[in-house]
Amino acid sequence: MTGNYFLDALDASDREALITILRPVELADGDVLIEQGAVIATVHFPITARLSNVTASPDGSHLETAVIGKEGLSGLAPYMASAPCAWQVVCTVGGSALAATADELRALADRLPGLRHRLLALTHFYQAQSSQLALCNTFHRSTARLARWLLTTSDLTGMNGVRLTQEQIANALGVQRTSMVEAFAELKSNGLIRHTRSRMEIIDRAGLRRRACSCYDQLHAVALDLRILPRNP
């Protein structure tokens, strides 16, 4: 097994064909894998790395619109459409990944219907994630959004902790840093998380899930239905 949920859930023959075009890479915090407006040349399948889709406007404002971890791969929708990427893909938590050229992956998907079906299912999940986050960012409290974000990040990286500062998470969620400080203090005082200056760790997952907005449960259900995430035994 590779450690990437998407690859490991493929039929054995499809996975073996795909592995032949993959190469291991190490990604660092802040690496820009795809520029906004660029054509997809390389796709990455994270294993321990965490990637973000970040949409920027000309006035300099930006917002994280999707999280990519070991459930999938980067730049999927523009890759499928052979179109320029409408957002930037950035590595927000450094770690390992597997990489392939877009042309090689496209050639395999053209001749392997099972692989193409799984790519379409993942595209649907990412669209559902972006739509849900648009609602979440508009209507839900910072504390509930932070709880949702921490749980989702844990699901998609397979880890209970993340190496990011409060300021970085505030930027990802599009909230003021003061609001994020208050949200962290609230979750910490209730014994749900612990954090140092640059690391956040979930210590009570069930409690954190109760504090998260409904967006987490809705997206988690979609991911399980589509077999994007493995079901816990």
Solvent accessible surface area in square Angstrom, and as a share of the most:
residue,aa,sasa,rsa
1,M,180,0.80
2,T,30,0.18
3,G,26,0.25
4,N,0,0.00
5,Y,54,0.20
6,F,8,0.03
7,L,0,0.00
8,D,33,0.17
9,A,42,0.33
10,L,9,0.05
11,D,99,0.51
12,A,56,0.43
13,S,79,0.51
14,D,14,0.07
15,R,39,0.14
16,E,109,0.49
17,A,24,0.18
18,L,0,0.00
19,I,77,0.39
20,T,110,0.64
21,I,36,0.18
22,L,26,0.13
23,R,115,0.42
24,P,112,0.71
25,V,33,0.19
26,E,133,0.60
27,L,18,0.09
28,A,57,0.44
29,D,82,0.43
30,G,49,0.47
31,D,52,0.27
32,V,67,0.38
33,L,40,0.20
34,I,9,0.05
35,E,95,0.42
36,Q,77,0.34
37,G,52,0.50
38,A,35,0.27
39,V,109,0.63
40,I,11,0.06
41,A,75,0.59
42,T,36,0.21
43,V,0,0.00
44,H,17,0.08
45,F,0,0.00
46,P,0,0.00
47,I,32,0.16
48,T,57,0.33
49,A,0,0.00
50,R,1,0.00
51,L,0,0.00
52,S,1,0.01
53,N,14,0.07
54,V,22,0.13
55,T,56,0.33
56,A,49,0.38
57,S,46,0.29
58,P,147,0.93
59,D,121,0.63
60,G,56,0.54
61,S,63,0.41
62,H,94,0.42
63,L,53,0.26
64,E,10,0.05
65,T,38,0.22
66,A,1,0.01
67,V,3,0.02
68,I,2,0.01
69,G,0,0.00
70,K,32,0.14
71,E,1,0.01
72,G,0,0.00
73,L,1,0.00
74,S,0,0.00
75,G,3,0.03
76,L,4,0.02
77,A,44,0.34
78,P,9,0.06
79,Y,4,0.01
80,M,64,0.28
81,A,70,0.54
82,S,77,0.50
83,A,34,0.27
84,P,79,0.50
85,C,0,0.00
86,A,68,0.53
87,W,54,0.19
88,Q,47,0.21
89,V,0,0.00
90,V,22,0.13
91,C,0,0.00
92,T,32,0.19
93,V,5,0.03
94,G,13,0.12
95,G,12,0.12
96,S,27,0.18
97,A,1,0.01
98,L,25,0.12
99,A,0,0.00
100,A,0,0.00
101,T,53,0.31
102,A,2,0.02
103,D,106,0.55
104,E,74,0.33
105,L,0,0.00
106,R,66,0.24
107,A,60,0.47
108,L,11,0.06
109,A,6,0.05
110,D,103,0.53
111,R,156,0.57
112,L,29,0.14
113,P,89,0.56
114,G,30,0.29
115,L,0,0.00
116,R,92,0.34
117,H,113,0.50
118,R,21,0.07
119,L,0,0.00
120,L,97,0.48
121,A,12,0.09
122,L,0,0.00
123,T,32,0.19
124,H,97,0.43
125,F,6,0.03
126,Y,25,0.10
127,Q,123,0.54
128,A,25,0.19
129,Q,2,0.01
130,S,47,0.30
131,S,70,0.45
132,Q,30,0.13
133,L,10,0.05
134,A,63,0.49
135,L,81,0.40
136,C,0,0.00
137,N,37,0.19
138,T,96,0.56
139,F,150,0.63
140,H,51,0.23
141,R,152,0.56
142,S,28,0.18
143,T,5,0.03
144,A,15,0.12
145,R,14,0.05
146,L,0,0.00
147,A,0,0.00
148,R,5,0.02
149,W,2,0.01
150,L,7,0.03
151,L,0,0.00
152,T,17,0.10
153,T,5,0.03
154,S,11,0.07
155,D,23,0.12
156,L,2,0.01
157,T,5,0.03
158,G,48,0.47
159,M,72,0.32
160,N,84,0.43
161,G,7,0.07
162,V,7,0.04
163,R,113,0.41
164,L,9,0.04
165,T,35,0.21
166,Q,25,0.11
167,E,95,0.42
168,Q,88,0.39
169,I,0,0.00
170,A,1,0.01
171,N,72,0.37
172,A,17,0.13
173,L,6,0.03
174,G,49,0.48
175,V,28,0.16
176,Q,136,0.60
177,R,129,0.47
178,T,97,0.56
179,S,36,0.23
180,M,0,0.00
181,V,58,0.34
182,E,121,0.54
183,A,2,0.01
184,F,1,0.00
185,A,55,0.43
186,E,48,0.22
187,L,0,0.00
188,K,100,0.42
189,S,94,0.61
190,N,80,0.41
191,G,36,0.35
192,L,10,0.05
193,I,2,0.01
194,R,126,0.46
195,H,41,0.18
196,T,95,0.55
197,R,207,0.76
198,S,53,0.34
199,R,102,0.37
200,M,1,0.01
201,E,53,0.24
202,I,10,0.05
203,I,76,0.39
204,D,51,0.26
205,R,84,0.31
206,A,62,0.48
207,G,3,0.03
208,L,0,0.00
209,R,98,0.36
210,R,182,0.66
211,R,81,0.30
212,A,16,0.12
213,C,15,0.09
214,S,70,0.45
215,C,0,0.00
216,Y,4,0.02
217,D,67,0.35
218,Q,94,0.42
219,L,12,0.06
220,H,31,0.14
221,A,50,0.39
222,V,43,0.25
223,A,1,0.01
224,L,34,0.17
225,D,108,0.56
226,L,44,0.22
227,R,134,0.49
228,I,6,0.03
229,L,13,0.07
230,P,78,0.49
231,R,158,0.58
232,N,135,0.69
233,P,180,1.13
